[in-house]
């Protein structure tokens, strides 16, 4: 069912897709961002930041994580430019890095709310 009898059916479309394909490093960087978002605890931190800047202790409390776990996750998110931080004395305050991150989260959450997930590995069907 998923096999092709020929190598290319629509050569023009294949070429058009190849021409607009991002550079390999851009694809790899994007895949890393999606990998970061695949962790529920990191995703909770990002959702908490949708309402604006919060310090590490407040983020930990809001997401049910230890301060150490939240801080570690935030360092990882910061290294990949998903969140930004500012210091006020010994306190670190985090925010979403830019509007693109917010749009990505908003779209992903809307998609999850409006679709029925299928998990064939769990024996679930529509």
C-alpha positions, 0 to 999 in steps of 0.5 A: 500500500505504501510502496511505489512502482516507480521512483518519481511520479511527479518530477516537477513537484519533487523538484519544487519541494527540493528547491524550497527544502531548508538547509540541512542545518536548519532542519536539524536545528528545528528538529532539536526545538521540537525535541525540546518541546517533546518533554512534558515538563519543559512544555509545562514551563513554556506554557507557564511563560505564555502569561509573561515572565516568571522567576525560577521558583515561581515556574517550579511551583506553577509546574509542580517541579523542583527548582533544580529540575526547572532550572536545568530545563530552563538552561537547556531551553535558553541554550536553544534560544527558546527562552530568554533570561534576565538577572535581578540580583540572585534571581533569574527571570525567564520569558519566551524568547520571541513571538515565534515561540509563542506562535509555535506553542499556541498552534501546537496547543490548538492542534492538540485541543482540536484533534483526536490522537491516535496511538496505534502502539497502545491499540487505540483507534479513532 
